[in-house]
Amino acid sequence: MSKVEQNSRLSRNFHRTFKPERRYITAMLRFAASGEVGDAQVIASATGIPTGSSSGKVPAILDYCRGMGLIRLMGPERSAIKKPELTPFGRSVLLEDPYLKSGLSQWIAHLQLCGPRTGADVWYQVFFRGTSSLGMTFERTKLELHLSLVYGVDKVGLIGPLIGMYQDEAAFSACGALFESAASIVRKPAPINDEYGYAYGAWMLQLLADHFPKQGQISITDLDARAGWRTIPGWDVSSHQRVLALVEQKGMIEVDRHMEPWLLRPRTSIESAWKSIYDDLL
């Protein structure tokens, strides 16, 4: 990522060891849709998300929703009073898949959680920046060492809910981006099929707008280097070419294959793209 590009990634411990339980994400999306505001106690009362006098799941779920690109927070960042607002992605999820049961919803939320600008830092360090050193299969001790080197602290506790959330049915097991067996942790590439075409197109258009707002065309290598469009999903060369053909077929992005590297040009608006992400879901 460019040194001059700012980011607001979620901090290493934002999750407070809590997994992103989908029922609580649903409750937070509904709270955002209501237009209400409040501190953690008010949100807990309105949503049923457990919280105590000094700690609880509300701040973690709020941050998960923000990191997944489902909501944005309006008003002063450090204010105790939170005003969540649905993003176009969050609005589509609430309308079409409010409990995030589908793999499509979970995968897009996961991809955004790993993003370099507004995702979560640990997920970014594992799925984007750590790809070359970790690979697609690695031992837990290697992951702990990787995070320990990134943060310059003892490796105990750094993994948090990173692995468990993808194996928990109440969280993101339909995505299953990580799977831990007895011997190793396996990273699963994002699936490539026709039903995901509009969703991947919307995600890519969002990356183009966020990272290259003033450019009409962007090379596929620049988009990956800056935004991780190929690295974060775990696609090899053959896979990413299939994805490009898929989103091009959906009329969302034009691919200029006469140039090397290939160039991408948006062909539809981000707003309309997010509205269409479930159009092919059976």
Secondary structure, DSSP 8 states (H G I E B T S, - for coil): --TT-----B-TTTTTT----HHHHHHHHHHHHHT--B-HHHHHHHH---B-SS-BSHHHHHHHHHHTTSEEEES-TT-SSBEEEE-HHHHHHHHH-TT--SHHHHHHHHHHHT-TTTSBHHHHIIIIITHHHH-SEE-HHHHHHHHHHHHTS-STTSSTTTTGGGT-TTTTTTT--EEE-SS-EEE------GGGHHHHHHHHHHHHHHH-TT-S-EEHHHHHHHH-TTTTTT--HHHHHHHHHHHHHTTSEEEETTSSS-EEEE-S-HHHHHHTTTTT--
